[in-house]
Amino acid sequence: MKLKVGCLTLGLILHHHAFAEESEPVKPTFNGAISVVSAYVSRGGTNSPENSDAVIQGSLSAGYNGFYAYYWFSKLGYSIKELQGGHAKSADYYEHDLFLGYASRYKQIDYNLFTAIYFYPGAKHSTGVETGIDLSTKLSERNDRVKLSLMTYVNDVYYNNKWDTYMTVGYDYPFNDKWNIDFTAGFSYFQDKGKYEGDLFLNTKKDFAFRHLTTKINRKLFENTNAWIQYIVGGENRAGIDQKNMVVAGIKYSF
């Protein structure tokens, strides 16, 4: 979930959008993916991953003329409902995320404006809403890119305060059509006032924190399948606790 970390990285999360040439007819698109990851780590929270075991994650998306809806789910290693003192069913150990947005290009800059809703079944005060923007641009004919993302919570929830903001700066370099490497640094600005500050998850000691530096190597295996491994250099969480370094790997099939 997004407690010590905010929202899904678009590593989450973040999804890539293809921008059609103006001469091409506009058609609706439908896509999906299934992934298996060795652990679910959100925004550098390596000391307490969302799930420290191997887990299946999935997504579905639909888009038309730049507008899109994107659904993502993952099994968690805990249930917020159970942590709140309730009896959790198996369905309560899942996270469901819905992104609604618009992606396009202005001159040489690709941009993605979105609102994300994070839902945890059975839990109280846990449906988070976050709004954000992704920007990227190509640096050379090799198609290496620099990326910037900014995401801000717009409501108080059990695991985040309103106006908590997460930012990433990244660089992606393709070696060829099968291999690429991605570097991402994450930072957070934390509010120390909120409806649930001082409860189970929120003990804010830091206003600004370096969250992580992640190096990720991707390998295209087949037309619709790629594998990756990443090394996360841990930063700090909102309580000022240093996070450990960690290796995470995964494989993804897109359809």
C-alpha positions in Angstrom: 0.0 0.0 0.0 1.0 3.6 0.1 1.7 4.1 3.8 5.4 4.6 4.2 5.7 5.4 0.5 2.8 7.3 -0.8 1.5 5.8 -4.0 2.3 3.3 -6.5 5.5 3.9 -8.3 4.7 4.0 -11.5 7.3 2.1 -11.8 4.5 2.3 -10.8 3.1 2.2 -11.8 4.3 4.2 -14.4 2.8 2.9 -17.7 4.1 4.0 -21.1 1.7 5.4 -23.7 2.3 5.3 -27.5 1.5 8.6 -29.2 0.0 8.1 -32.7 1.0 10.3 -35.6 -1.5 12.8 -36.7 -2.1 11.0 -40.0 -3.1 7.8 -38.3 -6.8 7.2 -37.6 -7.7 7.3 -33.9 -8.7 3.9 -32.6 -9.5 2.7 -29.1 -6.8 0.5 -27.5 -7.2 -2.3 -25.0 -4.2 -3.8 -23.2 -3.4 -5.9 -20.2 -0.4 -7.5 -18.4 0.4 -10.2 -15.8 3.6 -10.0 -13.8 5.4 -12.1 -11.2 7.7 -10.2 -8.9 10.0 -11.4 -6.2 8.7 -8.7 -3.8 6.4 -5.7 -4.0 8.3 -2.6 -2.9 6.6 0.7 -3.2 8.6 4.0 -3.3 11.7 2.7 -1.6 10.0 1.1 1.4 12.4 -1.8 1.6 12.3 -2.3 5.4 8.6 -3.2 5.2 7.7 -4.1 1.6 4.0 -4.2 0.7 4.7 -7.9 0.1 8.1 -9.5 0.9 7.2 -12.7 -0.9 6.9 -13.5 -4.6 3.5 -12.2 -5.9 1.4 -12.0 -9.0 0.3 -8.6 -10.2 -2.0 -7.6 -13.1 -3.3 -4.7 -15.0 -5.9 -3.8 -17.7 -6.1 -0.6 -19.6 -8.3 1.1 -22.2 -7.5 4.3 -24.1 -9.0 6.5 -26.8 -7.5 9.7 -28.3 -5.1 10.3 -25.4 -7.7 9.6 -22.6 -7.2 6.3 -20.7 -8.3 4.2 -17.8 -5.8 1.9 -16.1 -6.5 -0.7 -13.4 -3.8 -2.5 -11.4 -3.9 -5.0 -8.6 -1.5 -6.8 -6.3 -1.7 -9.1 -3.4 -0.3 -7.6 -0.2 1.5 -9.3 2.7 -0.9 -7.7 5.2 -4.5 -6.4 5.4 -5.2 -2.9 6.6 -8.6 -4.2 7.9 -6.7 -6.7 10.1 -4.2 -4.0 11.3 -7.2 -1.9 12.2 -8.5 -4.7 14.5 -11.0 -6.3 12.1 -11.3 -9.9 10.8 -9.8 -10.0 7.3 -10.9 -12.2 4.5 -8.6 -13.3 1.7 -10.0 -10.5 -0.5 -8.8 -7.9 2.1 -5.2 -8.8 1.4 -5.3 -7.0 -2.0 -4.6 -3.5 -3.3 -6.7 -2.2 -6.2 -5.6 1.0 -8.1 -7.4 2.9 -10.7 -5.8 5.6 -12.9 -7.8 8.0 -15.0 -5.8 10.4 -17.2 -4.8 12.0 -20.4 -1.5 11.4 -22.2 -0.2 13.4 -25.2 2.8 15.3 -26.5 3.7 19.0 -26.6 6.6 19.7 -29.0 9.3 17.3 -27.8 7.8 16.6 -24.4 5.5 13.7 -23.6 3.2 14.3 -20.7 0.7 12.3 -18.7 -1.9 14.0 -16.4 -3.7 11.6 -14.1 -5.7 11.0 -11.0 -5.2 7.8 -9.1 -7.6 6.1 -6.6 -6.2 3.4 -4.2 -8.6 1.0 -2.7 -8.1 -1.6 0.1 -11.1 -3.8 0.6 -12.6 -3.9 4.1 -10.4 -1.1 5.5 -11.6 2.2 7.0 -10.3 5.6 5.9 -8.0 3.9 3.4 -9.2 4.9 -0.1 -6.5 7.4 -1.2 -6.8 9.9 -4.1 -3.7 11.2 -5.7 -3.2 13.5 -8.6 0.0 13.8 -10.7 1.9 14.5 -13.8 4.6 12.6 -15.7 7.0 14.3 -18.2 9.6 12.8 -20.4 11.7 13.8 -23.4 14.1 12.1 -25.8 17.7 13.3 -25.6 19.2 11.7 -28.7 18.6 9.5 -31.7 19.4 6.5 -29.4 16.0 7.2 -27.8 17.5 7.7 -24.3 15.1 9.7 -22.2 14.9 11.8 -19.1 11.8 11.5 -16.9 10.1 13.5 -14.2 7.1 12.6 -12.1 5.2 14.5 -9.4 2.3 13.1 -7.4 0.3 14.6 -4.5 -2.3 13.2 -2.2 -5.5 15.3 -2.0 -7.1 13.6 1.0 -6.1 12.3 4.4 -6.0 8.5 4.7 -4.8 6.0 7.3 -1.3 5.8 5.7 -0.8 9.3 4.2 -1.5 12.9 5.0 -3.2 15.3 2.6 -0.6 17.1 0.4 2.1 14.4 0.9 4.1 14.7 -2.4 6.3 12.2 -4.1 8.7 13.0 -6.9 11.0 11.0 -9.2 13.7 12.0 -11.6 14.9 9.3 -14.0 17.0 8.4 -17.0 16.4 5.5 -19.4 19.1 4.3 -21.8 18.4 1.6 -24.4 21.5 -0.5 -25.3 19.6 -2.1 -28.2 16.1 -3.5 -29.0 16.4 -6.0 -26.2 18.3 -4.4 -23.4 17.8 -1.1 -21.5 18.8 0.3 -18.2 16.8 2.8 -16.1 18.0 5.0 -13.2 15.4 6.5 -10.9 15.8 8.7 -7.8 12.7 9.3 -5.5 12.0 12.1 -3.0 9.1 12.9 -0.8 7.7 16.0 0.9 5.7 15.0 4.0 3.0 16.9 5.9 3.0 16.3 9.6 -0.6 17.3 10.2 -3.5 15.1 9.2 -6.6 13.3 10.5 -4.6 10.1 11.2 -1.2 11.5 12.1 0.1 9.7 15.2 -2.0 6.6 14.6 -0.6 3.2 13.6 1.1 4.2 10.3 1.8 7.9 10.5 4.7 9.2 12.7 6.1 12.0 10.6 9.6 13.2 11.6 10.8 14.4 8.2 9.5 17.2 6.0 11.7 16.2 3.0 13.3 12.9 2.5 15.4 11.1 -0.1 13.5 7.9 -0.6 15.6 5.7 -2.9 17.9 5.4 -5.9 16.9 2.5 -8.1 18.9 0.9 -11.0 16.8 -1.3 -13.2 17.9 -3.5 -16.1 15.3 -4.7 -18.5 15.6 -7.6 -21.0 13.1 -8.3 -23.7 12.6 -12.1 -23.9 9.9 -12.4 -26.5 7.6 -10.1 -28.4 5.2 -9.7 -25.4 7.5 -10.8 -22.5 10.2 -9.0 -20.7 12.2 -9.7 -17.5 13.9 -7.2 -15.2 16.0 -6.9 -12.1 16.6 -3.8 -10.0 18.8 -2.8 -7.2 17.3 -0.4 -4.7 19.5 1.9 -2.6 17.4 2.7 0.3 16.8 6.3 1.6 14.6 7.3 4.5 10.9 7.0 5.3 8.7 9.7 6.8 9.8 8.8 10.3 13.5 9.3 9.4 14.3 5.6 9.5 17.0 4.5 7.1 15.8 1.9 4.5 18.0 -1.1 3.6 19.3 -1.9 0.1 17.4 -4.6 -1.8 17.3 -6.5 -5.0 13.9 -7.2 -6.7 13.3 -9.1 -9.9 10.3 -9.8 -12.1 8.9 -11.0 -15.4 6.0 -9.5 -17.3 3.7 -10.8 -20.1 1.7 -8.1 -22.0 -1.4 -8.8 -24.1 
